[in-house]
């Protein structure tokens, strides 16, 4: 299996979304097998809150009543 390397561009997108006012930004890190959920954006390009979830955790998408297991999002 090929090892995936996170791209700096993927992580830099968080700043773009925060500046644009996106209330929630998810970054799925395939190599580390985790999901980072960014909330409370600031105009300076940062998110005030970042929750890092492991593949054994679950997350509820905004506007949904159903939760998803992080493992189900991973290949």
C-alpha positions in Angstrom: 0.0 0.0 0.0 1.3 3.4 -0.9 1.9 5.8 2.0 0.1 9.1 1.5 1.9 12.3 2.5 -0.2 15.3 3.6 0.3 18.3 1.3 1.0 21.7 2.9 -1.6 23.2 0.6 -4.3 21.0 2.3 -3.5 22.5 5.7 -3.1 26.0 4.3 -6.7 25.9 3.0 -8.0 26.2 6.6 -6.8 29.9 6.6 -8.5 30.6 3.3 -11.8 29.1 4.6 -11.5 31.0 8.0 -10.9 34.3 6.2 -14.0 33.6 4.1 -16.1 32.9 7.2 -16.7 29.2 6.7 -18.2 28.1 10.0 -16.8 24.6 9.9 -13.8 23.2 8.0 -12.8 19.5 8.0 -9.4 18.2 7.2 -9.2 14.4 6.7 -5.6 13.3 7.1 -5.4 10.0 5.4 -1.8 9.3 6.4 -2.4 9.9 10.1 -6.0 8.4 9.9 -7.6 11.3 11.7 -10.1 14.1 11.1 -9.5 17.7 12.3 -12.7 19.7 12.7 -12.1 23.4 12.7 -14.8 25.8 14.1 -15.2 29.5 15.1 -13.4 31.2 12.2 -11.6 34.5 12.6 -10.9 37.1 9.9 -7.2 36.7 10.5 -7.2 33.2 9.0 -7.3 31.0 12.0 -9.9 28.8 13.7 -10.4 29.3 17.4 -11.4 25.6 18.0 -9.8 22.5 16.5 -10.9 19.1 17.5 -8.8 16.1 16.3 -10.7 12.9 16.0 -9.1 9.4 15.7 -10.5 6.7 13.5 -12.3 5.1 16.4 -14.2 8.4 17.1 -17.5 9.6 15.5 -18.5 13.0 14.2 -21.8 14.6 13.4 -21.8 16.7 10.2 -23.4 20.2 10.6 -27.1 20.1 9.9 -27.3 16.3 10.4 -28.7 14.2 13.1 -26.7 11.1 12.1 -23.1 10.7 13.2 -20.3 9.1 11.1 -17.5 7.0 12.3 -14.1 8.4 11.2 -13.1 4.9 10.1 -15.9 5.0 7.6 -14.4 8.0 5.9 -11.0 6.4 5.5 -9.8 4.0 2.8 
